[in-house]
C-alpha cells in the first residue's frame, strides 16, 4: 500500500519535491518530539566513527544520508512513531539537510505531519 504524506504549515500543505528525505525528516521529527536529540542522532566523523560532541540543534540542521532515508522510510521505522497514528503536531522546531543534494527542510512549532496508507 502506498504511503501518503503531507506537511501542513500555517494551515497550508507544503509544496515539496517529495522524496525519501522528506519522509525520513518527518519520521525523525516524530521521534524527536518524544526523545532528546542526543538519543536519536548519531554523529559520525568523515571516516564513519561515532564522535561525542555537542549537537547544535535545531540551529544547525541534522544531515540525513541516503542510507538513513532508506531505513527511516521503512514500515518498522514509521510504525514505531506517532506518525503511525496518522498525525503529529510539532511542539518544537526540527531542521534537516539532505546529504544527497543539500536541501534543507525546516519544520516549525505547530506544523502538522500527516501520514496514511491508501489502497492505490
URSUL-V270889 format. One line per field, one symbol per residue. phi: phi as a letter, one per 20 degrees, with the letter a starting at -180 (. if undefined). A space follows every 10 residues. Layout:
BEGIN
phi->???
END
This chain:
BEGIN
phi->.fedcbddcl ncffecflcg gfffffffff fffdcfgfed edecefenff ddbfeedege feedffffgg ffeegffffe cfgfeobcdf dbfbcccfff cngdddddgn fdddbbdcfc
END
